[in-house]
Amino acid sequence: MAKPLKILIVEDQFVEANHLRLMLKKAGHTIIGMARSVTDARYYIAQEKPELVLLDVFLSGKETGIDLAEILKEDNIPFIYLSANSNQEVLSKAKLTHPYGFLVKPFREKDLLITIEIAEYHQEHGIESSLRKELLFQKQLKTIVAKSGTWDDRVLNIITALQSLISFDLVMAVFYINNKLSNKVLGYARTGLHEYQRIGIEELQNITALKESEINELRSKSKVETESIFYNDQDFIKICDKIPIKKMFANSMNMKSNLMLPVPLSLTESGGLYLSFFSRQSNNYNKNHLTLCERLQEPLIYAIENLILHDKKADQKDSSPVNNSTGKNIKIAGFESIVGKSPVLLKIFDHILQVAPADTTVLITGESGTGKESIAHSIRQLSNRKNQPFVKINCSALPPSLIESELFGHEKGSFTGAAERRIGKFEQADNGTLFLDEIGDMPLEMQAKLLRAIQEKEIERVGGNVSIKINVRIIAATNCNLEKEVAEGRFRLDLYYRLNVFPIQLPPLRERKEDIGLLARHFIAVYSSKTGKNVAEISENALKGLLAYQWPGNIRELENLIERSILLAKTDTIEHIPLPAFDETKINNKSNEWYFKTIQENEREHIINVLEKCNGRIRGTGGASEILGLPPTTLASRMQKLGIKRSHF
């Protein structure tokens, strides 16, 4: 049972609000008030800060529950939405405010109490993760200060340690000594998971094609913010018009958001270090970063002042070597199966490093072929369970009648054909990690049983009557839009929120084109070795073709094409890659609008093309399952789902 909480009910229907009050009081919670509008709710929040808010989406007055959610986020108060409507539009708007749960009316008392437990779980794990990261950062600072090395080296160590707390693609350190702008120009651009390129005045000249005098003029005309502040999206565009140096970074390095972290130094009386973080994502920073900056100021002041005390040459010309990116993918422990260095992928690496050490449930989403299983393997490899079992089940590959037995096992004689006891995936994964692939395809009737197993950490085998305690870390993955599945009644809302504790959204390959060259060369090396062919490179024209293609099948499609191209190559260089015909769009004659194929349509077409080449053969050498890189059972399940019949071939 959840611990007793101080709860505010924000609901404009008195009968429903009072019914909620009675249920919560019966469960041992304290109700600090029942508000009918955002104005009423703000009064209660000012009087006594609630530990949880139950919030109707539609309220009396002009302001909605979504407006109040923004206020609750600023005050770090967890909230759960209540709504009689779970359509896609409402869910999408609600999702943007990052609620701790969503209850669709009418709901049972049990649903309410379970959702409150999930909200507590989210809040505790979020706070625990933040505290763990900040404590680790403070320990790293003490180590950095104690180590010898150049000023640049130690500033870089501080900045890289900050990456776990403040994500960035570029950071510039601006020094003011006695109210004068220092000649020291120092910054770092992120080029890999643990790789940074030093950005000094010479590098800025190369990047911007400006003279040193022109860069210094932009610096002198640019006011440095002395308080923590962030700029996203349109606000960043506006501030760039006022501060020329920011505009220079926006234009030359494609930066789209900015966060300022000032570190005033008492030892230099009127001096300070001002860290300016930039990101290529347009909404990378938020108000939580401002409160984080306030907490970080004291340990950073301590670190920088100690560096100055131990390094009298702080103002001398930097002599540390430039760490230029080579363009090669350097393998990092735990990420061996993932290839790429694009900013969006590096941010996913950061998320994995944050969540892996905990036992938090992770939900990995993304289109087919984006590498969800590789991400799951990395999380397991970087966790405390890395030496324990890693058990996978593909929820779309099994008929509904077998899923319960696969997950929970069965006793001998429990059903026709159960000739002996079977141990299910949960028991096999005890003390380890259970990967639920394609969770969006799990039958609705099984979702309730899965939810019970996750919540109560115990299972019963089919045909058994003994509860078995299990200790399993859950990682789930899907290419479905689960919010849409919830809205259309095909996926349980309570299970969605139980799985969605730490979401990781994988980008399609078309959104990380910087990685296509690295991926292509990686697959060339892999399949050249497998096939024994001496193919080592890809021509410039072939690479241009890859970059122009939209990749509906993502990384899996690229891998299959590279394998095929190696088999067809006549020299040590792939000169041509047989890309599918550019048939992504076609004219809709009725509406005269462009029609974009869905992922399912592209997948269906691709499978049919392969089956035609194989004369309908699925299994064996040269069969469709081998060419597509799928187990025969998974391919058969996909064909059934997509309406493809073998009799057609």
C-alpha positions in Angstrom: 0.0 0.0 0.0 1.1 3.6 -0.7 2.3 5.7 2.2 -0.3 8.3 3.5 -0.1 11.5 1.5 -1.4 15.1 1.7 -3.6 15.3 -1.4 -5.4 18.2 -3.2 -8.4 17.3 -5.3 -9.0 19.7 -8.2 -12.4 18.8 -9.7 -15.3 21.1 -10.6 -18.0 18.4 -10.1 -18.7 18.2 -6.3 -20.2 14.7 -6.4 -17.1 13.3 -8.2 -14.7 15.2 -5.9 -16.5 14.0 -2.8 -16.4 10.4 -4.1 -12.7 10.8 -4.5 -12.3 12.3 -1.1 -14.1 9.3 0.5 -12.0 6.8 -1.4 -8.7 8.5 -0.5 -9.7 9.0 3.2 -10.6 5.3 3.4 -7.1 4.5 2.1 -5.5 6.6 4.8 -4.6 9.8 2.9 -5.2 13.3 4.1 -7.3 15.7 1.9 -6.1 19.3 2.2 -8.9 20.6 0.0 -11.3 20.3 -3.0 -10.8 23.0 -5.6 -13.2 23.8 -8.4 -10.9 26.0 -10.4 -7.2 26.9 -11.0 -7.6 30.0 -8.7 -9.0 27.9 -5.9 -6.2 25.3 -6.4 -3.5 28.0 -6.1 -5.0 29.2 -2.8 -4.8 25.7 -1.3 -1.2 25.2 -2.7 -0.2 28.5 -1.1 -1.7 27.6 2.3 -0.3 24.1 2.5 1.9 22.5 -0.2 0.3 19.2 -1.2 2.3 16.0 -1.8 0.1 15.0 -4.7 -2.6 16.7 -6.8 -5.5 14.9 -8.5 -6.3 17.2 -11.4 -9.3 17.2 -13.7 -8.4 18.4 -17.2 -11.5 20.6 -17.7 -12.3 23.0 -14.8 -14.6 25.9 -14.0 -13.2 29.2 -15.3 -10.9 30.1 -18.3 -7.9 28.1 -17.1 -7.7 24.3 -17.5 -6.0 21.6 -15.6 -3.2 21.7 -18.1 -2.6 25.4 -17.2 -2.4 24.4 -13.5 0.0 21.5 -14.4 2.6 24.1 -15.5 2.5 25.7 -12.1 2.7 22.3 -10.3 5.8 21.5 -12.4 7.5 24.7 -11.3 6.8 23.8 -7.7 7.9 20.2 -8.2 4.5 18.9 -7.0 3.5 15.5 -8.6 0.1 15.4 -10.2 -2.3 12.8 -11.8 -4.8 13.8 -14.5 -8.5 12.9 -14.2 -10.5 13.0 -17.4 -13.7 11.6 -18.8 -12.0 11.8 -22.2 -8.9 9.8 -23.3 -8.8 10.8 -26.9 -5.5 11.3 -28.7 -5.6 15.1 -28.6 -6.2 15.3 -24.8 -3.5 12.6 -24.1 -1.0 14.5 -26.3 -1.5 17.8 -24.6 -1.4 16.1 -21.2 1.8 14.2 -22.0 3.7 17.5 -22.7 3.3 18.4 -19.0 4.9 15.2 -17.9 2.2 13.9 -15.4 2.7 11.1 -13.0 -0.4 9.3 -14.1 -3.7 9.6 -16.1 -7.0 8.2 -14.9 -10.0 7.9 -17.3 -13.4 8.3 -15.7 -15.2 6.3 -14.5 -12.5 4.4 -12.6 -12.5 1.9 -9.8 -11.1 2.6 -6.3 -8.3 0.0 -7.0 -7.3 1.9 -10.2 -7.0 5.1 -8.2 -4.9 3.6 -5.5 -2.6 1.8 -8.0 -2.1 5.0 -10.0 -1.1 6.9 -6.8 1.4 4.1 -6.0 2.8 4.5 -9.5 3.0 8.3 -9.0 5.0 7.8 -5.8 7.3 5.4 -7.6 8.0 7.9 -10.3 8.6 10.7 -7.8 10.9 8.7 -5.6 13.0 7.4 -8.5 13.2 10.8 -10.1 14.4 12.4 -6.9 16.8 9.4 -6.2 18.3 9.7 -9.6 18.8 13.4 -9.4 20.4 13.2 -5.9 22.7 10.4 -7.1 23.9 12.4 -10.1 24.5 15.5 -8.0 26.4 13.7 -5.3 28.5 11.9 -7.9 29.3 15.3 -9.6 30.5 16.8 -6.2 32.8 13.8 -5.7 34.2 14.2 -9.2 34.9 17.9 -8.5 37.0 17.1 -5.5 39.0 14.6 -7.5 39.5 17.1 -10.3 40.7 19.8 -8.0 43.2 17.4 -6.3 44.7 16.2 -9.6 47.6 17.9 -11.4 47.3 19.0 -15.0 46.9 22.1 -17.2 44.2 24.6 -16.6 42.5 23.5 -19.9 42.6 19.8 -18.8 40.9 20.5 -15.5 38.3 22.9 -16.9 37.5 20.1 -19.5 37.2 17.6 -16.7 34.7 19.9 -14.8 32.7 20.4 -18.0 32.5 16.7 -18.9 31.4 15.9 -15.4 28.6 18.5 -15.9 27.3 16.6 -18.9 25.4 14.1 -16.8 23.5 17.0 -15.2 23.2 19.5 -18.1 23.2 18.0 -21.6 24.9 20.2 -24.3 26.5 20.0 -27.7 28.8 23.0 -27.1 29.9 24.9 -23.9 31.9 28.1 -23.9 33.6 29.3 -20.7 33.8 33.1 -20.5 36.2 34.6 -18.0 35.9 38.1 -16.4 38.8 39.2 -14.2 38.4 42.5 -12.4 35.4 43.3 -14.6 37.5 42.9 -17.8 36.8 40.3 -20.4 39.8 37.8 -20.4 41.6 37.1 -23.6 41.2 33.4 -22.8 38.7 31.9 -25.3 37.9 28.3 -24.2 35.1 26.0 -25.1 34.4 22.4 -26.0 32.2 20.8 -28.6 30.9 17.3 -28.0 31.9 14.9 -30.7 31.4 11.5 -29.0 30.2 10.0 -25.7 33.4 10.9 -23.9 35.0 12.9 -26.7 35.3 16.7 -26.9 37.0 19.1 -29.3 38.6 22.1 -27.8 37.3 25.3 -29.2 39.9 28.2 -28.9 40.2 31.3 -30.9 41.9 29.4 -33.8 39.2 26.8 -34.0 36.5 29.6 -34.0 38.2 31.2 -36.9 38.1 28.0 -38.9 34.5 27.2 -37.9 33.1 30.7 -38.6 35.5 32.0 -41.3 35.9 35.2 -39.3 39.1 37.0 -38.4 40.3 37.0 -34.7 39.6 40.8 -34.6 36.0 40.2 -35.8 35.4 37.5 -33.2 36.8 39.7 -30.4 34.6 42.5 -31.6 31.5 40.3 -31.4 32.6 39.2 -27.9 33.0 42.8 -26.7 29.6 43.8 -28.1 27.9 40.8 -26.3 26.6 41.3 -22.8 27.2 38.3 -20.5 24.2 37.3 -18.3 25.1 37.4 -14.6 22.2 35.3 -13.5 21.1 31.8 -14.5 18.8 31.9 -17.5 17.8 29.7 -20.5 16.6 30.4 -24.0 14.6 27.9 -26.1 13.2 28.0 -29.6 11.9 31.5 -30.4 13.4 33.0 -27.3 16.8 31.8 -28.5 16.3 33.4 -31.9 15.3 36.7 -30.2 18.3 36.7 -27.9 20.6 36.0 -30.8 19.5 39.3 -32.4 20.6 41.1 -29.2 23.8 39.1 -28.4 26.0 38.8 -31.5 28.2 36.0 -30.1 25.2 33.7 -29.5 24.1 34.4 -33.1 27.6 33.4 -34.3 27.2 30.0 -32.6 23.6 29.6 -33.8 24.6 30.2 -37.4 27.9 28.5 -37.6 27.2 25.4 -35.4 23.4 25.0 -35.8 22.7 25.7 -32.1 19.0 26.2 -31.1 18.9 26.6 -27.3 21.1 28.1 -24.6 21.6 27.9 -20.8 23.8 30.3 -18.8 25.4 29.2 -15.5 27.4 32.0 -13.8 30.1 31.1 -11.3 31.1 34.4 -9.4 34.5 34.2 -7.7 35.1 35.8 -4.4 38.9 35.5 -4.6 39.1 37.7 -7.7 36.7 40.2 -6.1 35.0 41.3 -9.2 35.7 38.3 -11.4 33.8 35.2 -12.5 33.5 32.2 -14.8 30.4 32.2 -17.0 29.5 28.9 -18.6 27.3 29.1 -21.7 25.7 25.8 -22.7 24.3 25.3 -26.2 22.2 22.5 -27.7 21.1 21.6 -31.2 17.7 20.7 -29.8 15.3 23.7 -29.7 13.8 22.9 -26.3 16.7 21.4 -24.3 16.5 23.5 -21.2 13.8 24.3 -18.6 13.1 25.9 -15.3 14.5 22.8 -13.4 17.9 23.7 -14.9 17.7 27.1 -13.2 17.2 25.6 -9.7 20.0 23.1 -10.5 22.3 25.9 -11.5 21.7 27.5 -8.1 22.6 24.3 -6.3 25.7 23.9 -8.4 27.1 27.4 -7.9 28.7 26.7 -4.5 30.6 23.5 -5.4 31.7 25.1 -8.7 33.0 28.2 -6.9 35.0 26.0 -4.6 36.4 24.0 -7.6 37.3 27.0 -9.8 38.9 29.0 -6.9 41.0 26.0 -6.0 42.1 25.7 -9.6 43.2 29.3 -9.6 45.1 28.9 -6.3 47.0 25.9 -7.7 47.6 27.3 -11.1 49.2 30.7 -11.3 49.4 30.4 -15.1 45.6 30.5 -15.6 45.9 33.5 -17.9 48.8 32.1 -20.0 48.3 30.8 -23.5 46.7 27.3 -23.5 49.0 24.5 -24.5 46.8 21.5 -24.3 46.4 19.4 -27.4 43.3 19.7 -29.6 41.1 16.6 -29.5 39.8 16.6 -33.0 37.2 14.0 -34.0 38.6 11.5 -36.4 35.2 10.4 -37.8 35.7 6.9 -36.5 33.3 5.3 -34.1 35.2 4.6 -30.8 33.7 1.7 -28.9 32.7 2.5 -25.4 32.2 -0.2 -22.7 28.5 -1.0 -22.6 27.7 0.5 -26.0 29.7 -1.9 -28.2 26.6 -2.9 -30.3 25.6 0.8 -31.0 27.2 2.7 -33.8 27.0 6.5 -34.1 28.1 9.9 -32.7 25.2 12.2 -33.7 24.0 14.6 -31.0 20.6 12.9 -30.7 22.3 9.5 -30.1 24.8 10.9 -27.6 21.8 12.2 -25.6 20.4 8.7 -25.6 23.7 7.4 -24.3 23.5 9.9 -21.5 20.0 8.7 -20.6 21.2 5.1 -20.6 24.1 6.0 -18.2 21.6 7.7 -15.9 19.1 4.9 -15.7 21.2 1.7 -16.1 22.6 1.6 -12.5 19.0 1.8 -11.0 16.4 -0.9 -11.2 13.9 1.5 -12.8 11.6 0.2 -15.4 12.5 1.4 -18.9 10.2 1.8 -21.9 12.1 2.0 -25.3 10.0 3.4 -28.2 10.8 3.9 -31.8 10.1 2.7 -35.3 10.9 -0.8 -36.5 14.6 -1.3 -37.1 15.9 1.6 -34.9 17.9 -0.7 -32.6 15.7 -1.1 -29.5 17.1 -4.4 -28.5 20.6 -3.0 -28.7 19.6 -0.3 -26.3 18.1 -2.9 -23.9 21.4 -4.9 -24.0 23.4 -1.7 -23.2 21.2 -0.9 -20.2 21.6 -4.4 -18.9 25.4 -4.4 -19.6 25.8 -1.1 -17.6 23.6 -2.3 -14.7 24.3 -4.1 -11.5 22.6 -7.1 -13.1 25.0 -7.5 -16.0 26.2 -10.9 -14.8 22.6 -12.2 -14.2 20.2 -13.6 -16.8 19.0 -11.4 -19.7 15.7 -13.0 -20.9 13.8 -11.8 -24.0 10.3 -12.5 -25.1 8.7 -11.1 -28.3 5.1 -10.4 -27.4 4.0 -10.3 -31.1 5.6 -13.6 -32.1 3.4 -15.8 -29.8 -0.3 -16.7 -30.2 -2.4 -15.3 -27.3 -3.0 -18.8 -25.9 0.7 -19.3 -25.3 1.8 -16.0 -23.9 0.7 -16.6 -20.3 2.6 -20.0 -20.2 5.7 -18.3 -21.8 5.7 -15.5 -19.2 4.7 -17.4 -16.1 5.3 -21.1 -16.9 2.9 -23.9 -16.3 2.4 -27.0 -14.1 2.3 -30.5 -15.5 -1.3 -31.3 -16.7 -2.5 -27.7 -16.5 -3.8 -27.9 -20.1 -3.8 -30.3 -23.0 -0.2 -30.9 -24.1 1.3 -29.7 -20.8 3.3 -33.0 -20.3 5.7 -31.5 -17.8 6.3 -28.5 -15.7 7.6 -25.5 -17.6 9.6 -22.5 -16.1 8.4 -19.2 -17.6 10.4 -16.2 -18.6 9.9 -14.3 -15.3 11.4 -17.2 -13.3 14.2 -17.6 -15.8 15.0 -13.9 -15.4 15.0 -13.9 -11.6 17.6 -11.5 -10.3 18.3 -10.4 -13.9 16.6 -8.5 -16.6 13.4 -9.3 -18.6 13.1 -7.7 -22.0 9.5 -7.5 -23.2 9.9 -6.7 -26.9 6.9 -5.5 -28.9 4.9 -4.9 -25.7 2.3 -3.0 -27.7 1.1 -6.2 -29.3 0.4 -8.0 -26.0 -3.3 -9.1 -25.9 -5.5 -6.9 -23.6 -6.5 -9.8 -21.4 -2.8 -10.6 -20.6 -1.9 -7.0 -19.8 -3.8 -7.2 -16.4 -1.8 -10.3 -15.4 1.5 -8.7 -16.5 0.6 -5.6 -14.5 -0.1 -7.7 -11.4 3.3 -9.5 -11.8 5.2 -6.2 -12.1 3.4 -4.5 -9.2 3.3 -7.4 -6.7 6.7 -8.9 -7.8 5.2 -12.4 -7.7 3.7 -14.8 -10.2 1.7 -18.0 -10.4 2.3 -20.7 -13.0 -0.6 -21.6 -15.2 -2.4 -24.4 -13.3 -0.6 -23.6 -10.1 -1.9 -22.2 -6.8 1.4 -21.1 -5.2 2.7 -17.5 -5.5 6.4 -17.3 -6.5 8.4 -14.2 -5.5 10.5 -12.8 -8.4 13.1 -10.1 -8.5 13.2 -8.9 -12.1 14.1 -5.6 -13.8 11.7 -4.9 -16.7 12.8 -3.3 -20.0 9.9 -3.0 -22.5 10.1 -1.9 -26.2 7.5 -1.1 -28.8 7.1 0.5 -32.2 3.5 1.3 -31.5 2.2 4.7 -30.3 1.1 3.5 -26.9 -0.8 6.7 -26.1 -2.9 6.1 -29.2 -3.3 2.4 -28.2 -4.5 3.6 -24.8 -6.9 6.1 -26.3 -8.4 3.5 -28.6 -8.8 1.0 -25.7 -6.2 -1.5 -26.9 -3.6 -0.9 -24.1 -4.2 -0.5 -20.4 -3.5 3.0 -19.1 -2.3 1.7 -15.7 0.2 -0.7 -17.4 1.4 2.1 -19.7 2.3 4.4 -16.7 3.9 1.4 -14.8 6.2 0.8 -17.8 6.8 4.4 -18.7 8.8 5.3 -15.6 11.9 6.1 -17.7 11.1 6.5 -21.4 13.8 6.4 -24.1 12.6 7.5 -27.6 14.9 6.2 -30.4 15.0 8.5 -33.5 14.5 7.1 -37.0 17.7 6.8 -39.1 16.5 9.7 -41.3 16.8 12.0 -38.2 20.4 11.0 -37.5 22.0 11.1 -41.0 25.3 12.0 -39.5 25.6 8.3 -38.4 24.8 6.8 -41.8 28.5 6.8 -43.0 29.7 5.3 -39.7 27.0 2.6 -39.8 27.6 1.8 -43.5 31.4 1.3 -42.8 30.6 -0.8 -39.7 28.4 -3.1 -41.7 30.9 -3.3 -44.5 33.5 -4.5 -42.0 31.1 -7.0 -40.4 29.9 -8.6 -43.7 33.2 -8.5 -45.5 34.6 -10.6 -42.7 31.5 -13.0 -42.7 31.5 -13.5 -46.4 35.3 -13.6 -46.8 35.2 -10.8 -49.5 37.8 -8.1 -49.5 35.4 -5.1 -49.5 36.7 -2.2 -47.4 35.1 1.1 -48.6 32.1 2.8 -50.1 32.3 5.3 -53.0 31.3 8.9 -52.5 28.4 8.5 -55.0 27.0 5.5 -53.2 27.3 7.3 -49.8 25.4 10.3 -51.3 22.6 7.9 -52.3 22.4 6.6 -48.7 22.2 10.1 -47.4 19.4 11.1 -49.8 17.3 8.0 -49.0 14.6 8.2 -46.3 15.1 4.8 -44.6 11.6 3.5 -43.8 13.2 0.3 -42.4 15.9 2.3 -40.5 19.2 0.6 -39.4 17.9 -2.9 -40.2 17.2 -1.9 -43.8 20.7 -0.3 -44.1 22.3 -3.5 -42.8 20.5 -5.7 -45.2 21.3 -3.4 -48.2 25.0 -3.3 -47.2 25.1 -7.1 -46.9 23.5 -7.5 -50.3 25.9 -4.9 -51.8 29.0 -6.7 -50.5 27.8 -9.9 -52.2 27.3 -8.0 -55.5 30.6 -6.0 -55.3 33.3 -6.8 -57.9 36.1 -4.7 -56.3 37.2 -3.6 -52.9 34.8 -0.6 -53.0 31.0 -0.6 -53.1 30.3 1.6 -56.1 26.5 1.2 -56.1 23.9 0.3 -53.6 20.6 -1.0 -54.9 18.2 1.3 -53.0 14.5 0.6 -53.3 12.7 2.8 -55.8 11.9 6.2 -54.4 8.2 5.4 -53.9 7.7 7.1 -50.5 5.0 9.4 -51.8 2.3 9.0 -54.4 -0.5 11.3 -55.6 -3.9 10.8 -54.0 -6.1 11.5 -57.0 -9.2 12.2 -54.9 -7.7 14.9 -52.7 -4.7 16.0 -54.8 -2.6 15.8 -51.6 0.7 13.9 -51.1 0.1 10.6 -49.4 2.9 9.2 -47.2 3.1 5.4 -46.7 2.9 4.2 -43.1 5.7 2.1 -41.6 3.4 -0.9 -41.8 2.7 -0.3 -45.5 6.5 -0.1 -46.2 7.1 -3.2 -44.1 4.4 -5.2 -45.9 5.7 -4.2 -49.3 9.3 -5.1 -48.3 8.3 -8.5 -47.0 6.2 -9.3 -50.1 9.2 -8.3 -52.4 11.5 -10.6 -50.5 9.0 -13.5 -50.5 8.5 -13.2 -54.2 12.3 -13.5 -54.7 12.3 -16.6 -52.4 9.2 -18.1 -54.1 7.4 -17.9 -50.8 10.0 -19.9 -48.8 10.4 -18.7 -45.3 12.8 -21.1 -43.6 16.3 -22.4 -44.5 19.3 -21.0 -46.3 18.3 -18.2 -48.7 14.8 -18.2 -47.2 12.9 -14.9 -46.4 13.6 -15.1 -42.7 17.4 -15.3 -43.2 17.3 -12.4 -45.7 15.2 -10.2 -43.5 17.2 -11.1 -40.4 14.1 -12.3 -38.5 13.3 -15.6 -36.7 10.9 -17.6 -38.8 8.2 -17.5 -36.1 8.5 -13.7 -35.9 8.2 -13.4 -39.7 5.2 -15.6 -39.7 3.6 -13.5 -37.0 4.4 -10.3 -38.9 2.9 -11.8 -42.1 -0.3 -12.7 -40.2 -0.5 -9.2 -38.7 0.0 -7.5 -42.1 -2.4 -9.8 -44.0 0.3 -11.5 -46.1 -0.7 -15.1 -47.1 1.9 -17.6 -48.3 -0.6 -19.0 -50.8 -0.1 -15.8 -52.8 3.5 -16.9 -53.7 
